[in-house]
Amino acid sequence: MLSSPVTRTPLHTREITFSGYAREDGLWDIEAHLKDVKSHPFTTGSRTWAPGEALHDMWIRLTLNTELEIKAIEVAMDSHPHPECPEVIPPMDALIGAKLGKGWRKVVDAHLGGIKGCTHLREVLASIGTAAYQSIPGALFDADENKPPRYLGQCKSWDFDGPVVMRQYPKFYKWKPEST
């Protein structure tokens, strides 16, 4: 936890949680929940939100196969500041058939960017892939055993030239992709 030299009260708190579930049909559900609360009364339009009351309380469930292809999507807005907000739910179906992975944020922006979607739901979708990778066994590995796990080379610890890869995946230590 970060230390603070002064006593403070948060003005705004955003919680985003992700959970992954194995389904009996061999698919996977990745659920995301975004919740915003204020510590003071907050007015939008004709409504005033009480301190601690959720201004945004939104859910997304992606149903994926092991190739991280979206087979279904469900969105719920238990709380939202404007009556128009739920109008962004039907366009979310445009993501069915898309795959999580490289270029995912571009896919989200192409289908749900700007006024076609919701800033908060796009923010959640941008990070949902990490939860999928953490939840779905084998999602981080290529079917070809001669290719490194997909997370190698994606952060400092998993640097191909670093000590973690040398210890955990010596086969891929100092690995370079074949040039095409």
MOFENNOR-V236399 format. One record per backbone hydrogen bond with DSSP energy under -0.5 kcal/mol. NH is the residue of the N-H (numbers start at 1). CO is the residue of the C=O. E is the energy in kcal/mol with one decimal. If there is no record, write none. Layout:
# MOFENNOR-V236399
<<NH & CO & E> <NH & CO & E>>
This chain:
# MOFENNOR-V236399
<<13 & 37 & -2.6> <15 & 35 & -2.7> <17 & 33 & -2.2> <19 & 31 & -2.5> <21 & 29 & -2.8> <23 & 27 & -2.5> <26 & 23 & -1.5> <28 & 64 & -2.6> <29 & 21 & -2.5> <30 & 28 & -0.5> <30 & 62 & -2.8> <31 & 19 & -3.2> <31 & 29 & -0.5> <32 & 60 & -2.9> <33 & 17 & -2.3> <34 & 58 & -2.7> <35 & 15 & -2.4> <36 & 56 & -2.2> <37 & 13 & -2.2> <38 & 53 & -0.6> <39 & 11 & -1.5> <42 & 49 & -2.0> <44 & 47 & -2.5> <47 & 44 & -2.4> <49 & 42 & -3.7> <52 & 38 & -3.1> <53 & 50 & -2.3> <55 & 36 & -2.3> <56 & 36 & -1.0> <57 & 79 & -2.3> <58 & 34 & -2.6> <59 & 76 & -2.9> <60 & 32 & -2.3> <61 & 74 & -2.9> <62 & 30 & -2.6> <63 & 72 & -2.7> <64 & 28 & -3.2> <64 & 62 & -0.6> <65 & 69 & -1.4> <68 & 65 & -2.1> <70 & 98 & -3.1> <71 & 63 & -3.6> <71 & 69 & -0.5> <72 & 63 & -1.3> <74 & 61 & -2.3> <76 & 59 & -2.0> <78 & 57 & -2.2> <78 & 76 & -0.5> <79 & 57 & -1.3> <85 & 82 & -1.4> <87 & 84 & -2.2> <88 & 85 & -1.9> <89 & 86 & -1.9> <92 & 88 & -0.5> <92 & 89 & -1.7> <93 & 90 & -1.7> <94 & 91 & -1.8> <95 & 92 & -2.1> <96 & 93 & -1.8> <97 & 70 & -2.6> <98 & 95 & -2.4> <100 & 68 & -2.4> <104 & 101 & -2.3> <107 & 103 & -1.9> <108 & 104 & -2.5> <109 & 105 & -2.6> <110 & 106 & -2.5> <111 & 107 & -2.1> <112 & 108 & -3.0> <113 & 109 & -1.8> <116 & 113 & -1.8> <117 & 114 & -1.3> <122 & 118 & -2.6> <123 & 119 & -2.1> <124 & 120 & -1.9> <125 & 121 & -2.7> <126 & 122 & -2.2> <127 & 123 & -0.7> <127 & 124 & -1.1> <128 & 124 & -1.0> <129 & 125 & -0.5> <130 & 127 & -0.9> <131 & 127 & -0.8> <132 & 128 & -1.9> <133 & 129 & -2.8> <134 & 130 & -2.1> <135 & 131 & -1.5> <136 & 132 & -2.7> <137 & 135 & -0.8> <139 & 136 & -2.2> <141 & 138 & -1.6> <145 & 143 & -0.7> <147 & 144 & -2.1> <150 & 140 & -3.3> <152 & 149 & -1.6> <153 & 158 & -3.3> <154 & 151 & -1.6> <159 & 156 & -1.5> <162 & 159 & -2.5> <165 & 159 & -0.5> <166 & 162 & -1.9> <167 & 163 & -2.1> <168 & 164 & -3.3> <169 & 165 & -2.1> <172 & 169 & -2.3> <173 & 170 & -1.0> <174 & 160 & -3.2> <175 & 172 & -2.3>>
